[in-house]
Amino acid sequence: MVNESTTDRVIRVIVGIILGILALEHTAGSVGTWIFGILALIALVTGVTGICGLYRLFGIRTCPLPASPKPKDPS
């Protein structure tokens, strides 16, 4: 079940791209490259899928709940 809003997802994808570029440029040495690469992958995957495991663990939702169906008129 999706638990991220569209804004949250766009931000994650942008951050993932930036971190990926930093990883590919080797701006923080070999350890930093791995850290940036892993964080970029996590940000991109959660941004594309709309599912964040930490949000689910802590019960957070940034997307609106689906509208509940209206009850039928008994007439």
C-alpha positions as CSV (number, residue, x, y, z in Angstrom):
1,M,0.0,0.0,0.0
2,V,1.3,3.4,-1.0
3,N,2.2,5.6,2.0
4,E,3.9,8.5,0.3
5,S,2.4,11.6,-1.2
6,T,3.3,12.8,-4.7
7,T,5.4,15.6,-3.3
8,D,7.2,13.2,-1.0
9,R,7.9,10.9,-4.0
10,V,9.2,13.7,-6.2
11,I,11.6,14.9,-3.5
12,R,12.9,11.4,-2.9
13,V,13.6,10.9,-6.6
14,I,15.4,14.3,-6.9
15,V,17.5,13.5,-3.7
16,G,18.2,10.1,-5.1
17,I,19.5,11.5,-8.4
18,I,21.7,14.1,-6.6
19,L,23.1,11.4,-4.3
20,G,23.7,9.1,-7.3
21,I,25.6,11.9,-9.1
22,L,27.7,12.4,-5.9
23,A,28.4,8.7,-5.7
24,L,29.4,8.5,-9.4
25,E,31.7,11.5,-9.0
26,H,33.5,9.9,-6.0
27,T,33.2,13.2,-4.1
28,A,33.5,11.7,-0.6
29,G,36.2,9.0,-1.1
30,S,35.5,5.3,-1.4
31,V,33.4,4.9,1.8
32,G,31.4,8.0,0.9
33,T,30.8,6.7,-2.6
34,W,29.2,3.5,-1.2
35,I,27.2,5.4,1.3
36,F,25.9,7.9,-1.3
37,G,25.2,5.0,-3.7
38,I,23.2,3.0,-1.2
39,L,21.2,6.1,0.0
40,A,20.6,7.0,-3.7
41,L,19.2,3.6,-4.4
42,I,17.0,3.6,-1.4
43,A,15.6,7.1,-2.2
44,L,15.0,6.2,-5.8
45,V,13.3,2.9,-5.0
46,T,11.0,4.4,-2.4
47,G,10.3,7.4,-4.6
48,V,9.3,5.2,-7.6
49,T,7.3,2.7,-5.7
50,G,5.7,5.1,-3.2
51,I,6.3,2.7,-0.3
52,C,8.6,3.6,2.6
53,G,9.4,0.8,5.1
54,L,10.2,3.3,7.9
55,Y,6.9,5.1,7.3
56,R,5.1,1.8,7.6
57,L,7.0,0.9,10.7
58,F,6.1,4.1,12.5
59,G,2.6,4.4,11.1
60,I,3.2,7.5,9.0
61,R,1.3,8.4,5.8
62,T,1.9,11.5,3.7
63,C,-0.6,10.6,1.1
64,P,-4.3,11.3,1.5
65,L,-6.5,8.4,2.5
66,P,-8.9,7.1,-0.3
67,A,-12.4,8.4,0.0
68,S,-14.8,6.0,1.6
69,P,-17.8,5.1,-0.5
70,K,-21.0,6.9,0.3
71,P,-23.8,4.9,1.8
72,K,-26.6,4.1,-0.5
73,D,-29.9,5.9,-0.1
74,P,-32.5,3.4,1.2
75,S,-35.4,4.9,-0.8
